[in-house]
Amino acid sequence: MTELDLAGRRELILRAAIAEGLVDRDREPVAAFLDLGAVAANVAALHQGFAREAPHADALHAFAAKANCLVPVLGFLREQGMGCEVASLGELAQAEAAGFPAERIVFDSPAKTMRELRHALRLGATVNADNFQELERIAAILAEHPSPSRIGVRLNPQVGLGGIAAMSTAGATTKFGVPLRDPGNRERLLAWYRSHPWLTAVHAHIGSQGCPPELVAAGLREVLDFAAEVDAQAGRRQIRAVDIGGGLPVDFSSDAAAMSPWGAYFAQLRDALPELFDGRYTVITEFGRAVTAKHGFIAAHVEYTKSAGGRPIAVTHAGAQLATRTVFMPEAWPIRVVAHHPDGRHKAGETIRQDVAGPCCFAGDLIATDRELPPLVPGDLVTLLDTGAYYFSTPFSYNSLLEPGVYGARIDEDGRVRFSTIRAPQSIAELLRRTGGDPAQLSDPGPRADAPPHEHPAPTGHPVTAHPAPSEHPALLHHSAATAP
Ligand SMILES: *Cc1c(COP(=O)(O)O)cnc(C)c1O
């Protein structure tokens, strides 16, 4: 990774993307980017931080696919040595398409169907059962077909909620896992482990953004105590793996930490939970946001600017379709917005209070309200920072806004930026087919009529570096690299 701060890297990528036409006022008014070099450095920091704080423990660091489910991204993370945590049949397929072997896939979902369970157990993925009914199903399947899967149970230690209720999963009445403190549950689950020796793992995910590490440690304390009880009643080591979930929060307010504070987090867990990392268990982690959030951004053109009731408003092409949580829960999910000149240079100078709106047809489609920013004018761009997880990878199809292209960016030693297509921009033809229409019915195909140039093959080798350039970007066909001035 070149020695540049995150802001410098973003500007380099943005200027190169504009020069190549990947984001373009007329053709592609919004696009998203993932800084692959920074992601790779962050994953390396995860591995190093773990190895330093837990030198004796085996680990499977499974990326939570819901944070960024784009198959080339998953393939890239596989190449960086991660596993993959999935929570639906779709994510399971995405993980397989990205090349993860089943033994590096962890299947968590609160609503697995019988067919999904059969499939995952046949493949040999790790399966974490959510509840007693699911355990009955797994036992029934295993009675007919043995499986190489590692099987655990998701526990809800009921230690309380973090800062964002909707992101917290260890409350007294949370929907996930077996609530350990409810009357009778602990004994009932211990009996399950006693009579089913194939139950060799325990799992907990205490919560995502907003859960302090002390809360996570308190929850995992309960999980480890439960594991010790299982082993004690078995008179042998039955629990082989402890899955500690994800949830390391991200700083959305600054670029102070270019990499997530992995080492500090693992050190805190090791101090609070000495047996977790002493080598007796394989440790599974399921981080999502902390792996990719800070290294992705959305770039959107400002289409119009106006004033309403004395408040300046910039109408841009990025709104609830790409920043759904921020628009619907602005207090819980504020994101930084940066202003840029049409060529991508950072726009500095005096600021005014303004709203930054999206293109959706509802009044609440605001990315930022009353935000101090340099005065925006049509043709400028805004970037939405820290959106590499849970934003552009999972668009909301409101108003049939076309899904923007997503590009991986590699910054060479000499500052050249090379792009690869992670997700081609959605075409009108694709949209029509998905919504039951026929593109042949259009008298005038309009802009963006073409089908996307190529489906991505399942990544092999270098999944995000060698995809064909979209044909709508002639610049891309002629030079695959640009040097930002
Ligand atoms: C969402 C989720 C994760 C990832 O959470 P992050 O906050 O993105 O790290 C991990 N495990 C489970 C079970 C989840 O639901």
The ligand as an SDF file (V2000), in Angstrom:
LIG
                    3D

 15 15  0  0  0  0  0  0  0  0999 V2000
  -23.9560   -8.8770   10.8390 C   0  0  0  0  0  0  0  0  0  0  0  0
  -23.2940  -10.0220   11.4480 C   0  0  0  0  0  0  0  0  0  0  0  0
  -21.9040  -10.0470   11.5090 C   0  0  0  0  0  0  0  0  0  0  0  0
  -21.0220   -8.9010   11.0540 C   0  0  0  0  0  0  0  0  0  0  0  0
  -21.1860   -7.7610   11.8150 O   0  0  0  0  0  0  0  0  0  0  0  0
  -20.2130   -6.4950   11.6100 P   0  0  0  0  0  0  0  0  0  0  0  0
  -20.7390   -5.4830   12.5400 O   0  0  0  0  0  0  0  0  0  0  0  0
  -20.3480   -6.0810   10.1740 O   0  0  0  0  0  0  0  0  0  0  0  0
  -18.8320   -6.9360   11.9330 O   0  0  0  0  0  0  0  0  0  0  0  0
  -21.3090  -11.1880   12.0270 C   0  0  0  0  0  0  0  0  0  0  0  0
  -22.0410  -12.2340   12.4560 N   0  0  0  0  0  0  0  0  0  0  0  0
  -23.3880  -12.2350   12.4180 C   0  0  0  0  0  0  0  0  0  0  0  0
  -24.1310  -13.4130   12.9010 C   0  0  0  0  0  0  0  0  0  0  0  0
  -24.0590  -11.1230   11.9260 C   0  0  0  0  0  0  0  0  0  0  0  0
  -25.3920  -11.1210   11.9030 O   0  0  0  0  0  0  0  0  0  0  0  0
  1  2  1  0
  2  3  1  0
  2 14  2  0
  3  4  1  0
  3 10  2  0
  4  5  1  0
  5  6  1  0
  6  7  2  0
  6  8  1  0
  6  9  1  0
 10 11  1  0
 11 12  2  0
 12 13  1  0
 12 14  1  0
 14 15  1  0
M  END
$$$$
